[in-house]
Amino acid sequence: MSGFDDNPFGEPIVDNPFADPSIQAVRNNSANAQQTLDDYDPFSSESTNARSNQPQQPATLQPSSQTVPAYSQSGAQYSSNASVPGAGPSPAAMTQISTAELQRRQDELEKKAQELERREAELMNSANASRPNNWPPLPSFCPVQPCFYHDINIDIPTEFQKIVQNLYYLWMFYALVMVVNILGGLVILFHSGDFRTFGLGMFYAILFTPASFLCWYRPAYKAFKNDSSFNFMMFFFIFFFQTLVTIVQTIGFPGSGTCGIIMAITQFGGGGIGILVGIFVLAIAFGYGACAAGNIFMLSKIHAIYRSGTETNRITMDKARQEFQSGFFGNQIVRDAAAGAARATVQSQFNQNRY
């Protein structure tokens, strides 16, 4: 141990390592802290007074900064992420809405499909069996039965139904004006004693009302129904003259049997009652003018439809002649008459040769 006691630097070696002043200070602090903990009594009056001196406050929770979303009836359509601000409908809700929309559209398509099936069944039944006539609409107890089958929604293609309906309304309006023309002739008869307007007006109403239906409306109906060139040709030819007749009726020459503009002017000179009669007759003249304007419009409209078709579907004289020949000679009545005439000719020739 003598060798270790020698200090080459000339400083004395400390035998006790805990004699260092820094280590002694730490030991003293630890001892004081331990003494303080040993002397502490939680039930002493000093600690109780220390706790009583502190202000007592109720234990409360601080309000959160997050906002709770308001509940609505449509909240069931949203998922649990609706509490997050700015969150939209969930994919489940979008799927539910899309399913409802698709279901509604599917129902509409099913209704349209049922309507098309009904029309197809009616067409098939009409091809297999003759359909009962329904025009003119007469009661069952009437001795005169309907003469034609008329149903625009079944017979006419969809793209031409509107124009055929407008043509039918034009015919009904013309028939109404013809009936009112009879009343105008009756008023003129009582006012000025002119019987010709009343008599001819009644004759025209009885003649022109069914004739216009048979001569130009029915051919147009069958032309759009069967795409018939012959019926189109007949319609254009007769409807053109119908337009000219309606223009003449609008003018209303005296003695022509129609209450036109000239007839209305002649009635204004009879005083107060003459003015009323003239106004009534002038209203009838305006009705004829509206019919003439409608005729011109429908003639140009149907002609434009014809011109917009393909070359093979356009009306030609050759095609119309072929349809007329096939329809004329294909008629059972015509064939029976021709067969009877041929039979009578052969019989007469045989008898002449016999004697």
Phi, psi and omega in degrees: 000345182291329179293326181282340180283340181285131179247112183294338181270356175084010180259146182287142180270129179279124181283329183259114181289340181276000178281001179294133182301324181291323179289324177296322181294322179292321179295320179296317180295319179296321179294318179297319180293321179293321178296323180293319179292325180290327181276354185281130178237114181291341182263006180286162182290329182293317180291326178294317178295327180292324179285326181288335179289341179282140180292134180271127179233143178293150179279108182237155176264137178287138180296144180279152180278349181277145181260142179270127181292146180288146181270137177228171181292333179275008182292340179291342180279352183252154179273186184291347180279008178292340179289343179278125181299137177086000180280135181266191179294146181286163176301329178295318179294318178298322178294322178295316179296316180297322179295319178295318179295318178295324178294320179295316179294323179294323177296319178296318178296323178294322177296317178296321179295321177294321178295318178295321177296322179296315179295321179295321178294321178295320178295319178294320178294323179292329178287328181273329182223151180287135179277143180290144179291142182229007179225136359289148182289102182245150177293160185292331182279354181288136180293335179269125182264159178301149185256339186225159168259124186226112176207102185293323184292340181257315186280327187264138174301157187299321184287347181246003183294321183294317182290326176291322176297317178296322177294322178293319177295325177295319177297318179296321178294321178295319177296323178295318178296323178296322178291317178294331177298327175297317177297321177297319176295325177294320177296318178295324178298316179288331184275314185239359178076018179272112182272341187296318181296319179291314182293312180292326177297319176294320179296317179296321180295319180290325184274310189283333183295305176288328181294321179294325177292317184282328191268329181231329178283314181296319174299321177295321178299312180289331178294315178287333181287313186252002185055052187264122178291325180296317179290325175297317179297317178296319180297311182299320183292312184284322183291332175295316177290328174299321177296318178296318179296320180294324177295318177296320177295327176294321178294314174071066176294145178299135181082001180276347179090008179235147179270087181256196185292317181295319177296324178293321180295322180292339181274346182287345184273007183263021179089206184296313179293324178298326178294318178295318178296319179297322178294319179294316179294324178294325177296322176295321178298321177295326175297317175297321178297321177295321177296319179296317178296320177295323178297316180297317181295314182291325178297315179292324181294313181291324177295324177294322176296319178296317181292334181280351180283174179286168183295326181287336181264355181286157183284128174228154180295324180294316180294319178296321179294320179295317178295321179295318180294316180294322179287323182289311182281344176276352179288135183293322180295317180295319179294321178295319179295318179294321178294320178295319179295318178294322179294319179294322179295315180295321180294318179293321179293322179294321180292322178295319180291331182289321181263000000 
